[in-house]
Amino acid sequence: MKKRPLLFAAATVCLALAAAGVRLWQRRAAFEADTGLLLPRAPATVCLVLLTAGAALALMALARWVAAGTEERPGYLASFALPGRGWMLVYLAAGGLLLAAGLLGIRDYQSGAVTQVSRYVFSILLVPCALGLALVGWLNSQRQEGAGRFAWPLLLPGWCACAWIISAYQAHTAQPNVMSYALYFLGATAAAIGCYVIASFSFERPRPALCLWLSGTALVLLSTAVADGLQEGDIHQTLVCLGYGLYLLGQTVCLLWRGAVPAPLEPWTPPPAAEGDAAPTENADPAAEGDADPTPPTAGPENNETEVSEHE
């Protein structure tokens, strides 16, 4: 059973590296040097399309296979508890990359180097998102069953990724070549949905197979965007893709690890009741809870007749 998570992790990393390599090959051999348009029926383009489509299908089958071979355990921490304390550095590194991207985007807009408003808004949202990734790493280091229930930091990456999708689309609307940004846009979309699926574990809606598939597919697609950013000198895009990719990789490894090795969690007990909330007594009479009538009964005709007969 432990071989399944290792196989999925190895396949994801190999496919991501292969996709980045083929993307670099396509940029050098499948685009015209003068116009930047895509050459028709270029071998590099055909290989890249087949590789990314095949990777998505292969990861879907592997994710279902891995999820079918693991026991489903309730609770967020049962699925995402850190393998070790040192693994928290992955979340801190991912948050640092997103924080650097946010500050860079804010500086570029304020200096006039970039005039795209959606990218500026997205850069501002990256600052709290970076803090959210650090909080997710701290949350995964907890060892109580109820610590991960309804955790709001898990919603920040998906919420920020929605602005990322808008920014990525508007930045390439004037591009006549769809292939130049299609994989980047699809990678951002897969990352956004994957972040929300990860958060669903905290809200008692776990979907391990869907989580593994979306995270692995996003890693493959974002690796091509990292290659684009390095070739074009777009540091902002490179930092964002590396930050989200590292976060998804960290969560995927935790999910695979806890699928094979159960987390040593402490039993969770609900918090005590606040002062002033008196608990009802066991022998309390519901009829006696009403307001008693403080006035004594008045003397009626029957009571008067009884008193007369007793006097006689």
C-alpha positions as CSV (number, residue, x, y, z in Angstrom):
1,M,0.0,0.0,0.0
2,K,2.9,2.4,0.7
3,K,4.2,2.0,-2.9
4,R,1.1,3.7,-4.3
5,P,1.8,7.2,-2.8
6,L,5.5,6.9,-3.8
7,L,4.5,6.1,-7.3
8,F,2.1,9.0,-7.6
9,A,4.7,11.5,-6.2
10,A,7.4,10.2,-8.5
11,A,5.1,10.3,-11.5
12,T,4.1,13.9,-10.8
13,V,7.6,15.2,-10.4
14,C,8.8,13.4,-13.6
15,L,5.9,14.7,-15.6
16,A,6.4,18.2,-14.4
17,L,10.1,18.2,-15.3
18,A,9.3,16.7,-18.7
19,A,6.6,19.3,-19.4
20,A,9.0,22.1,-18.5
21,G,11.7,20.7,-20.8
22,V,9.3,20.2,-23.7
23,R,8.0,23.8,-23.2
24,L,11.6,25.2,-23.5
25,W,12.0,23.1,-26.7
26,Q,8.8,24.5,-28.1
27,R,9.8,28.1,-27.4
28,R,13.0,27.6,-29.2
29,A,11.9,25.6,-32.2
30,A,8.1,26.2,-32.7
31,F,7.8,30.0,-32.7
32,E,8.8,32.4,-35.4
33,A,11.7,34.6,-34.4
34,D,10.3,37.8,-36.0
35,T,6.5,37.6,-35.3
36,G,6.4,35.2,-32.4
37,L,3.6,33.3,-34.0
38,L,3.4,29.5,-33.6
39,L,4.6,27.4,-36.5
40,P,1.9,25.0,-37.8
41,R,2.3,21.3,-37.0
42,A,5.6,21.8,-35.1
43,P,6.8,18.6,-33.5
44,A,7.5,20.4,-30.2
45,T,3.9,21.6,-30.0
46,V,2.5,18.2,-30.8
47,C,4.7,16.6,-28.1
48,L,3.7,19.2,-25.5
49,V,0.0,18.8,-26.2
50,L,0.2,15.0,-26.0
51,L,2.4,15.2,-22.9
52,T,0.1,17.5,-20.9
53,A,-3.1,15.7,-22.0
54,G,-1.6,12.3,-21.2
55,A,-0.3,13.6,-17.9
56,A,-3.7,14.7,-16.9
57,L,-5.3,11.4,-17.8
58,A,-2.5,9.4,-16.1
59,L,-2.6,11.4,-12.9
60,M,-6.4,11.0,-12.8
61,A,-6.0,7.2,-13.0
62,L,-3.2,7.2,-10.4
63,A,-5.1,9.4,-8.0
64,R,-8.2,7.1,-8.1
65,W,-5.9,4.1,-7.6
66,V,-4.1,5.7,-4.6
67,A,-7.3,6.9,-3.0
68,A,-8.9,3.5,-3.4
69,G,-6.0,1.8,-1.6
70,T,-6.0,4.1,1.4
71,E,-8.4,4.1,4.4
72,E,-10.5,7.2,4.7
73,R,-10.1,9.0,8.0
74,P,-12.3,11.8,9.2
75,G,-10.8,15.2,10.0
76,Y,-8.5,17.5,8.3
77,L,-5.4,16.7,10.3
78,A,-5.9,13.0,9.8
79,S,-5.1,13.7,6.1
80,F,-2.7,16.6,6.2
81,A,-0.7,16.4,9.4
82,L,3.0,17.1,8.8
83,P,5.3,14.1,8.4
84,G,7.8,16.1,10.5
85,R,8.3,19.5,12.0
86,G,10.9,20.3,9.4
87,W,8.3,20.0,6.6
88,M,6.8,23.3,7.8
89,L,9.7,25.1,6.0
90,V,8.0,24.2,2.7
91,Y,5.0,26.3,3.7
92,L,7.2,29.1,4.9
93,A,9.1,29.0,1.6
94,A,5.9,29.1,-0.4
95,G,4.6,32.0,1.6
96,G,7.9,33.8,1.1
97,L,7.7,33.4,-2.7
98,L,4.2,34.7,-2.8
99,L,5.1,37.6,-0.5
100,A,8.0,38.5,-2.8
101,A,5.7,38.4,-5.8
102,G,3.2,40.6,-4.1
103,L,5.7,43.2,-3.1
104,L,7.2,43.1,-6.6
105,G,3.8,43.6,-8.3
106,I,2.9,46.5,-6.0
107,R,6.3,48.2,-6.7
108,D,5.9,47.7,-10.5
109,Y,2.5,49.3,-10.6
110,Q,3.4,52.2,-8.4
111,S,6.5,52.9,-10.4
112,G,4.5,52.8,-13.7
113,A,6.3,49.8,-15.1
114,V,3.0,47.9,-15.2
115,T,-0.3,49.5,-15.7
116,Q,-2.6,46.4,-15.4
117,V,-5.0,47.0,-12.6
118,S,-6.0,43.4,-12.1
119,R,-2.3,42.4,-11.6
120,Y,-2.0,45.2,-9.0
121,V,-5.1,44.0,-7.1
122,F,-3.7,40.4,-7.3
123,S,-0.4,41.5,-6.0
124,I,-2.1,43.2,-3.0
125,L,-4.0,40.0,-2.2
126,L,-0.8,38.0,-2.3
127,V,0.4,39.6,0.9
128,P,-2.4,38.1,3.2
129,C,-2.2,34.9,1.1
130,A,1.5,34.5,2.0
131,L,0.5,34.8,5.7
132,G,-2.2,32.3,5.1
133,L,0.3,29.7,3.8
134,A,2.4,30.1,6.9
135,L,-0.7,29.6,9.1
136,V,-1.6,26.5,7.1
137,G,1.9,25.1,7.9
138,W,1.3,25.9,11.6
139,L,-2.1,24.3,11.4
140,N,-0.7,21.1,9.9
141,S,1.8,20.8,12.8
142,Q,-1.0,20.5,15.4
143,R,-1.8,17.1,16.9
144,Q,-5.4,17.5,18.1
145,E,-8.2,16.0,16.1
146,G,-10.4,19.1,16.2
147,A,-7.7,21.7,15.4
148,G,-8.3,21.7,11.7
149,R,-12.1,22.0,11.7
150,F,-13.4,25.1,9.8
151,A,-10.0,26.6,9.4
152,W,-10.2,29.9,7.5
153,P,-6.5,30.1,6.4
154,L,-7.2,27.2,4.0
155,L,-9.5,29.5,2.1
156,L,-7.0,32.3,1.4
157,P,-5.0,30.5,-1.4
158,G,-8.1,29.6,-3.4
159,W,-9.6,33.1,-2.9
160,C,-6.4,34.8,-4.0
161,A,-6.1,32.3,-7.0
162,C,-9.4,33.6,-8.3
163,A,-7.8,37.0,-8.8
164,W,-4.8,35.2,-10.3
165,I,-7.0,33.7,-13.0
166,I,-8.4,37.2,-13.9
167,S,-4.9,38.7,-14.0
168,A,-3.5,35.9,-16.1
169,Y,-6.3,36.2,-18.6
170,Q,-6.2,40.0,-19.0
171,A,-2.4,40.0,-19.3
172,H,-2.6,37.9,-22.5
173,T,-5.9,39.0,-24.1
174,A,-3.9,40.8,-26.9
175,Q,-1.9,37.8,-27.7
176,P,-2.8,36.3,-31.1
177,N,-1.2,33.0,-30.2
178,V,-3.4,31.2,-27.7
179,M,-0.8,28.5,-27.2
180,S,1.6,31.0,-25.6
181,Y,-0.6,31.4,-22.5
182,A,-3.1,28.5,-22.6
183,L,-1.1,26.2,-20.3
184,Y,-0.4,29.0,-17.9
185,F,-4.1,29.9,-17.7
186,L,-5.1,26.2,-17.2
187,G,-2.5,25.8,-14.5
188,A,-3.8,28.8,-12.6
189,T,-7.3,27.4,-12.9
190,A,-6.3,23.9,-11.7
191,A,-4.4,25.5,-8.8
192,A,-7.4,27.6,-7.7
193,I,-9.8,24.6,-7.8
194,G,-7.2,22.4,-6.1
195,C,-6.8,24.9,-3.2
196,Y,-10.6,24.9,-2.6
197,V,-10.7,21.1,-2.7
198,I,-7.9,21.0,-0.1
199,A,-10.0,23.4,2.1
200,S,-13.0,21.1,1.7
201,F,-11.2,18.6,4.0
202,S,-11.5,21.1,6.9
203,F,-15.3,21.5,6.2
204,E,-16.0,17.8,6.4
205,R,-16.1,17.2,2.6
206,P,-13.0,15.2,1.8
207,R,-12.2,14.3,-1.8
208,P,-8.7,12.7,-1.8
209,A,-8.8,11.5,-5.4
210,L,-9.9,14.8,-6.8
211,C,-7.4,16.7,-4.6
212,L,-4.5,14.5,-5.8
213,W,-5.5,14.8,-9.4
214,L,-5.9,18.6,-9.4
215,S,-2.7,19.2,-7.5
216,G,-0.7,17.0,-9.7
217,T,-2.1,18.4,-12.9
218,A,-1.5,22.0,-11.6
219,L,2.1,21.2,-10.9
220,V,2.6,19.9,-14.4
221,L,1.0,22.9,-16.0
222,L,2.7,25.4,-13.8
223,S,6.1,24.0,-14.6
224,T,5.6,25.1,-18.2
225,A,4.6,28.6,-16.9
226,V,7.9,28.7,-14.8
227,A,9.8,27.9,-18.0
228,D,7.9,30.8,-19.8
229,G,8.7,33.2,-16.9
230,L,12.4,32.3,-17.0
231,Q,12.6,32.8,-20.7
232,E,10.7,36.0,-20.8
233,G,12.2,37.5,-17.7
234,D,8.8,37.8,-15.9
235,I,9.9,37.4,-12.3
236,H,6.4,38.1,-11.0
237,Q,4.9,35.1,-12.9
238,T,7.8,32.9,-11.9
239,L,7.5,33.6,-8.2
240,V,3.7,33.1,-8.2
241,C,3.9,29.8,-10.0
242,L,6.7,28.6,-7.8
243,G,4.8,29.7,-4.6
244,Y,1.6,28.0,-5.5
245,G,3.4,24.9,-6.9
246,L,5.4,24.5,-3.7
247,Y,2.2,24.9,-1.6
248,L,0.4,22.2,-3.6
249,L,3.4,20.0,-3.5
250,G,3.6,20.3,0.3
251,Q,-0.1,19.4,0.7
252,T,0.1,16.5,-1.8
253,V,3.1,15.0,0.1
254,C,1.2,15.3,3.4
255,L,-1.9,13.7,2.0
256,L,0.1,10.8,0.5
257,W,2.1,10.4,3.7
258,R,-0.9,10.2,5.9
259,G,-2.6,7.8,3.5
260,A,0.2,5.4,4.3
261,V,1.1,6.4,7.9
262,P,-1.7,7.4,10.3
263,A,-1.2,10.6,12.2
264,P,-0.7,10.3,16.0
265,L,-3.5,12.7,17.0
266,E,-4.7,13.4,20.4
267,P,-8.5,12.9,21.1
268,W,-10.4,16.2,20.8
269,T,-12.8,17.2,23.5
270,P,-15.2,20.1,23.1
271,P,-14.5,23.3,25.1
272,P,-16.2,23.7,28.5
273,A,-19.4,25.7,28.8
274,A,-19.0,29.3,29.6
275,E,-19.8,30.6,33.1
276,G,-23.4,31.4,33.6
277,D,-24.7,28.6,31.4
278,A,-26.2,26.5,34.1
279,A,-26.7,22.9,33.2
280,P,-30.3,21.5,33.7
281,T,-30.7,19.1,36.6
282,E,-31.6,15.5,35.9
283,N,-34.7,15.4,38.3
284,A,-36.0,18.8,37.3
285,D,-39.7,18.9,36.8
286,P,-40.6,20.7,33.6
287,A,-44.0,21.7,35.0
288,A,-42.3,23.4,38.0
289,E,-40.3,25.7,35.8
290,G,-43.2,28.1,35.3
291,D,-43.7,31.2,37.3
292,A,-45.6,30.4,40.6
293,D,-48.5,32.6,41.5
294,P,-47.5,34.5,44.6
295,T,-51.1,35.4,45.6
296,P,-52.9,32.9,47.9
297,P,-56.2,31.5,46.8
298,T,-59.2,33.5,47.7
299,A,-62.1,32.2,49.7
300,G,-64.9,31.0,47.5
301,P,-68.4,29.9,48.3
302,E,-67.4,26.3,48.8
303,N,-64.8,27.2,51.3
304,N,-67.3,29.3,53.3
305,E,-69.8,26.4,53.5
306,T,-67.1,24.1,54.8
307,E,-66.1,26.5,57.5
308,V,-69.8,26.9,58.7
309,S,-70.3,23.1,58.9
310,E,-67.2,22.6,60.9
311,H,-68.4,25.4,63.3
312,E,-71.7,23.7,63.9
